[in-house]
Amino acid sequence: MKYILVDAANLFMRSKHVTQGDAHTKAGMALHIVLASVLKCWRMFSTASNGVSRDAHVVIALEGKSWRKEIFQEYKIHRRVQDNLKTQAEKDEDEVFYEVMQDFIQFIRERTNCTVVQSAGLEADDLIARWVQLHPQDNHIIVSSDTDFYQMLAPNVSIYNGIKGHTISLNSVVDDKGKTVLDKTKKPLQFDPEWELFKKCIKGDPGDGIWKAHVPRTRETKIREAFDDRHARGYAWNNLMLEEWEDHTGERANVLTRYRRNIELIDLSAQPDEIKQLAEAIIDAAKNVEVKSQVGAWFMKFCNKHDLQRILQNPNAYAEFLNAVCKND
């Protein structure tokens, strides 16, 4: 089986920053980006001679409140601060995006055969990660621009960034035209999942409000040396991990202690057992839902409601993946 795992909120909300116009126009364009990204992945997974894959299925992962705030109160706290600083126009735009997003979720949940997974106590990252862990023999492509997923790259796991139009695999990054993406040194861009996870656990994640674990102004070469020494636990490892300093709160900080806390927050295979069990229960329940009929007709109504004219030029292409039923294990 092949699964297209969509980080819906990430893709939808990131899309607002690359679109122009009034709030309703931007929200409509965001819907188009989400649907077009999924369609792109659907075609990438196609195996049949007519271009349609009969063993692929779309899973929409939605956000809930994060359990991470219970172990680190500052987790994503800056987003609440940013919300308080928004102008009324920005708040009005957010409201339009929220309403359109909720309408999209309702349509996907009630009128299509895509699987929808959501829990009040879990983030979409947790559900996507657990889905992959529960289906090790299947192939997965994660639709998201969130770099947290780089740690999950594997022979059977790729990422599609619908904002940049990049397909990120274990050994390559290509654009929508199939051209290899180059890094700043003009070499083919690649991501080592183990290094990406280690680096983020050391450097922290400002986007999520996760503090860095290293001493200020630590060179990345030193972090890399410690990474290369992670199995031997020799001089390079200890030279980084045993350092201490006084952080911005006045607290005495130890690199190794902060690194271990960041693993709890960032490593998508290191969630507490009860979180993994909750995610598994949500996934199992989501698979056992009634098969929907007349998906294409409902999709046409949805597109007309949101004026998705470009999609209405070829609705059958989208209806194919909206119709595809999950084949239970």
C-alpha positions in Angstrom: 0.0 0.0 0.0 1.1 3.6 -0.7 0.0 6.4 1.7 0.0 10.1 1.0 0.1 11.7 4.4 -1.0 15.3 4.3 0.0 17.8 7.1 -3.1 19.8 6.3 -2.8 22.8 8.6 0.9 23.3 7.8 0.3 23.3 4.0 -2.8 25.4 4.2 -1.5 28.1 6.5 1.9 28.3 4.8 0.2 28.8 1.5 -1.2 32.2 2.8 2.3 33.6 2.7 2.8 32.8 -1.0 -0.5 34.0 -2.3 -1.8 37.5 -3.0 -5.2 39.3 -2.9 -7.9 39.7 -0.4 -8.5 37.2 2.4 -11.1 35.1 0.4 -8.9 35.0 -2.7 -5.9 33.9 -0.7 -7.9 31.2 1.1 -9.1 29.9 -2.2 -5.6 29.8 -3.6 -4.5 28.0 -0.4 -7.1 25.4 -1.1 -5.8 25.0 -4.6 -2.2 24.6 -3.4 -3.3 21.9 -0.9 -5.4 19.9 -3.5 -2.8 20.4 -6.3 0.0 19.1 -3.9 -2.0 16.0 -3.1 -2.8 15.4 -6.8 0.9 15.8 -7.6 1.8 13.1 -5.0 -1.0 10.9 -6.2 0.4 10.9 -9.7 3.9 10.3 -8.4 2.6 7.2 -6.7 0.7 5.9 -9.7 1.7 2.5 -10.9 -0.9 1.4 -13.4 -0.5 2.0 -17.2 -3.3 4.5 -17.3 -1.6 6.7 -14.7 -4.0 5.8 -11.9 -2.7 4.0 -8.8 -5.2 1.5 -7.4 -3.2 0.9 -4.2 -2.6 4.4 -3.0 -4.6 6.2 -0.3 -4.7 9.8 1.1 -4.6 10.4 4.8 -5.3 13.9 6.2 -3.6 14.6 9.5 -5.0 17.5 11.6 -3.7 19.5 14.6 -4.8 19.2 18.2 -3.4 20.7 21.4 0.1 19.5 22.1 1.1 17.3 25.0 4.6 18.9 24.7 3.4 22.0 26.5 3.1 19.8 29.6 6.8 19.1 29.7 8.0 22.5 28.3 5.7 25.4 29.0 7.5 27.7 26.5 6.6 25.3 23.6 5.2 27.5 20.9 4.4 30.3 23.4 5.8 32.9 20.9 2.9 32.1 18.6 0.4 33.3 21.2 2.5 36.5 21.6 2.5 37.0 17.9 -1.3 36.5 17.8 -1.7 39.3 20.4 0.4 41.7 18.3 -1.6 41.2 15.1 -3.6 44.0 13.5 -7.4 43.8 13.2 -6.9 43.2 9.4 -4.6 40.3 10.1 -7.0 38.9 12.6 -9.9 39.2 10.1 -7.8 37.4 7.5 -7.0 34.6 10.0 -10.7 34.2 10.7 -11.4 33.8 7.0 -8.7 31.2 6.6 -9.9 29.3 9.7 -13.5 29.2 8.4 -12.3 28.0 4.9 -10.0 25.4 6.5 -12.9 24.1 8.7 -15.1 23.8 5.7 -12.4 21.9 3.8 -12.0 19.5 6.8 -15.7 18.9 7.0 -15.9 18.2 3.3 -12.9 15.7 3.5 -14.3 14.0 6.6 -17.9 13.7 5.5 -17.9 13.5 1.7 -14.7 11.7 0.7 -13.0 8.4 1.3 -9.8 10.0 2.5 -8.8 9.0 6.0 -8.9 11.8 8.5 -6.9 11.5 11.8 -7.1 14.0 14.6 -6.9 14.0 18.4 -7.4 16.8 20.9 -4.1 15.8 22.5 -1.8 15.3 19.5 -0.2 17.3 16.8 -0.4 16.3 13.2 3.4 15.4 13.4 2.6 12.7 16.0 -0.1 11.1 13.9 1.9 11.1 10.7 4.9 9.6 12.5 2.9 6.9 14.2 1.1 6.1 10.9 4.5 5.4 9.3 5.7 3.4 12.3 2.6 1.2 12.1 3.0 0.6 8.4 6.7 -0.3 8.0 6.2 -2.4 4.9 4.3 0.3 3.0 5.5 3.4 1.1 4.8 6.9 2.4 5.0 10.4 1.0 4.5 13.2 3.6 3.0 16.4 2.2 4.4 19.2 4.3 6.9 22.0 4.4 7.8 21.3 8.0 11.5 20.4 8.3 10.7 18.3 11.4 9.9 15.5 9.0 13.4 15.3 7.6 14.3 13.0 10.4 11.8 10.5 9.0 13.4 10.1 5.5 13.9 6.5 4.7 13.9 4.2 1.6 10.1 4.0 2.0 9.5 7.6 3.2 9.7 10.8 1.1 8.5 14.3 1.6 6.7 16.6 -0.9 7.0 20.4 -0.1 4.0 21.8 -2.0 5.1 25.4 -1.3 8.5 25.0 -3.0 7.5 22.2 -5.3 10.3 19.9 -4.0 10.3 16.2 -3.6 12.7 15.2 -0.9 13.9 11.6 -0.9 16.6 9.9 1.2 19.3 10.5 -1.5 18.0 13.4 -3.5 15.9 16.6 -3.8 14.2 17.3 -7.1 11.8 20.1 -8.3 8.5 19.6 -10.0 10.3 19.4 -13.4 12.4 16.6 -12.1 15.5 18.7 -11.9 18.0 18.1 -9.1 18.0 20.9 -6.5 21.4 22.3 -5.6 22.7 23.6 -2.3 24.6 26.9 -1.8 27.8 25.2 -3.0 26.1 24.0 -6.2 26.2 20.4 -5.1 23.1 18.2 -5.1 21.0 19.0 -2.0 20.7 16.0 0.3 19.4 15.5 3.8 20.7 12.8 6.2 17.8 12.1 8.6 20.0 11.2 11.6 22.1 14.3 11.2 19.0 16.5 10.7 17.5 15.2 14.0 20.7 15.6 16.0 21.4 19.1 14.7 17.8 20.2 15.5 18.0 18.7 19.0 21.3 20.6 19.6 20.3 23.9 17.9 16.7 23.9 19.1 13.8 25.0 17.0 13.0 28.7 17.2 9.8 28.2 15.2 8.4 26.0 18.0 10.0 28.0 20.8 12.4 25.1 21.7 15.6 26.4 23.2 19.0 25.6 21.9 21.0 23.0 23.9 24.5 24.3 22.9 26.7 27.1 24.3 26.1 30.4 22.5 28.3 30.8 19.3 29.1 27.1 19.1 30.4 26.4 15.6 28.5 23.9 13.5 31.7 22.1 12.8 31.9 21.3 16.5 28.4 20.0 16.5 29.2 17.9 13.4 32.3 16.4 15.1 30.2 15.4 18.1 27.6 13.8 15.8 30.4 11.8 14.1 31.6 10.7 17.5 28.1 9.8 18.8 28.7 6.0 18.8 32.2 6.1 20.4 31.2 8.8 22.9 34.8 10.0 22.7 36.5 13.4 23.0 34.4 15.3 20.4 31.2 14.1 22.0 32.1 15.0 25.5 33.8 18.2 24.5 30.3 19.4 23.3 28.0 17.6 25.7 29.7 18.4 29.0 29.8 22.2 28.4 27.8 24.4 30.7 26.7 28.1 30.6 24.3 30.5 32.0 21.2 30.8 29.8 19.0 33.9 29.1 16.9 33.2 32.2 20.0 33.1 34.5 19.7 29.3 34.9 22.9 27.2 34.8 22.5 25.0 31.7 24.2 21.8 30.6 24.3 20.8 27.0 23.6 17.1 27.5 20.6 17.8 29.8 19.1 20.3 27.3 19.8 17.9 24.4 17.9 15.1 26.1 14.9 17.3 26.8 14.9 18.4 23.2 14.9 14.8 22.1 11.6 14.4 23.9 10.2 17.4 22.1 11.6 16.9 18.6 12.3 13.2 18.0 9.1 11.8 16.4 10.1 8.3 17.5 10.6 9.2 21.2 7.1 10.2 22.3 5.9 8.8 25.6 4.2 5.3 25.4 0.8 6.7 26.2 1.1 9.2 23.4 2.0 6.5 20.9 -0.9 4.4 22.2 -3.3 7.3 21.8 -2.1 7.9 18.2 -2.5 4.2 17.4 -6.1 4.2 18.7 -7.0 7.3 16.7 -5.5 5.7 13.5 -7.3 2.4 14.1 -10.6 4.2 14.6 -10.1 6.4 11.5 -9.6 3.4 9.2 -13.0 1.9 10.1 -15.4 4.4 8.7 -18.3 4.1 6.2 -17.4 4.2 2.6 -18.8 7.4 0.9 -20.6 7.5 -2.4 -21.2 10.4 -4.9 -17.8 11.8 -4.0 -17.3 13.5 -7.4 -20.7 15.3 -7.2 -19.9 16.7 -3.7 -16.5 17.7 -4.8 -18.0 19.8 -7.7 -20.2 21.5 -5.1 -17.3 22.3 -2.9 -15.2 23.7 -5.8 -18.1 25.9 -6.9 -18.6 27.2 -3.4 -15.0 28.3 -3.1 -14.7 29.3 -6.8 -11.9 26.8 -7.5 -12.1 27.4 -11.3 -8.8 25.9 -12.2 -9.7 22.7 -10.5 -13.1 22.6 -12.1 -11.4 22.4 -15.5 -10.4 18.8 -14.6 -12.3 17.7 -11.4 -12.0 14.0 -12.3 -8.3 14.0 -11.7 -8.9 15.0 -8.1 -12.0 12.9 -7.6 -9.8 9.8 -8.2 -7.8 10.2 -4.9 -10.8 11.5 -3.0 -12.7 8.3 -3.9 -9.8 5.9 -3.0 -10.7 3.7 -0.1 -8.2 2.7 2.6 -7.4 -1.0 2.5 -7.3 -2.2 6.1 -4.3 -4.3 7.1 
